[in-house]
């Protein structure tokens, strides 16, 4: 090995995604000497998500967020659709106000990282971190190729595929049941077509979630988000299902969706400008490392398993960013106590538990478990579409609502089970 | 004997993803990320190898818009000791004559130096002029397609091997001299973390403009460039026929493919 780099840092952050960049920005502003190590050529180049971010946590972290950040459209229309071969039933919510926006995560991450750089953090791209440097059970830096870099504390923001954590036995290897596979198209339509076809103003965004046939009735769903001039269309399914249950390649499922009504019409004349896929943590609390801190290190973002999938909306970026922010606060606290021992860094977990991040993770854990059950994604769409079809498509006798519902439920399993699911979805455990 | 080496590089649009405007015949550079000309990385690796053998210093120079700083940081990440970014609006639009003039004048400021190296050519224009033209301005000897060099006779001469298709020739040149390194003749080393941090934290990139170089503005940039692009013929677009063989038998498939090729006038011998 080469002699260690002459420069020593207070904090080394592995990964310049939303979690890493938020930690870097917050720490640099507190006067810490910070280095961020990013595998991609630019920050954000390894990031991919559906398309929507909840804004409030980011506004707390970044000064001037609302004015400066690369926000595409504020989400003011929400549609949830149940899809079967027979048709689609949609629920729509429209509002004049909004707490979330659509964005390109690559641009948003790059913006966050540039804020960290202006605050004084050193950003190094195009480098792979191979290992956490440990001495006497304490993280003291990182290893990259033949280089060692020393830092008082290491923030692991390596993303969902947590190779460093696995290598150091901090977390077990991921199983395909714990992660979902997202595949997404970005299709350029132009502002006018988007506004016309989706009924939006230029500053209004649509978030559309679909379940049922869109994923061959497997847990997960399809999403469509409107950006300024493009639309993000994608699907998310459990990796285990993508591997075993989907009888064809997963991109064909998305391709089918894109070329089926109503999308053929909505996306007509559009050109594909981006195609990507990524894993997301899906197992809720089960995927979280037993401890999110240790001697000399903290784990943040996707690597910490922080993602909430509620079926009708997904949150990840805000949780990741806020965990990075809290990690920075914890590091400051440990610094004032004199050392970065596991004990001194344990305040990170306390801060997370006290914040919306863990409150939300815990509150929705039962919903997340439900999200892995197939019957929701088959039974609900079938019953809803079936009932609606009977209500509106008749020849002479118009059925009563209850009759239609009963008819569509025939042979579709226990009503009691469905009621329980509905209760779980609505109010949690 | 330590060597003082200068390597000249170009910051080019990544032509692997660049398109040509069918109307004007020019490159559409908008939104295309730039990179260090890949063939120049062979020159950088060549310089670093010489530095590894004999010691010394490797300086990279680029005449580019300010965005090339990222590329020079990359080179420092590979092990280049310092970089000079020659940037000024008056240098814009230069052809090879005006470019080589500016490079030669910059190199004069760096003299005494032992060796000035270049990539064989660039991926965005492929002229392979710059090494020869710069040498002419400097009135120094030069050689192209170099694959190997070693010092002979203390530090007065350098023995180089150059490759001409299948033939390798050996020449001895007096120092200082210029050489263009054969493309793909080595594997450029990856960047290291400590060098990248060095690039970020130590001010190793100097910026030179024309206030400093004080060159006659009629000899640089667009004004100093006699080259005219008279016509550009884009490659014709051949519409795809989208034929598909429906079947499973590979022999049948091969036969079918040969028949289709025959229809296009392709003869298989």
Interface residues (C-beta under 8 A of the other chain):
Chain A: X2 X4 X5 X6 X7 X35 X37 X122 X123 X124 X126 X127 X144 X145 X146 X147 X149
Chain B: X74 X77 X190 X191 X192 X193 X194 X196 X197 X200 X201
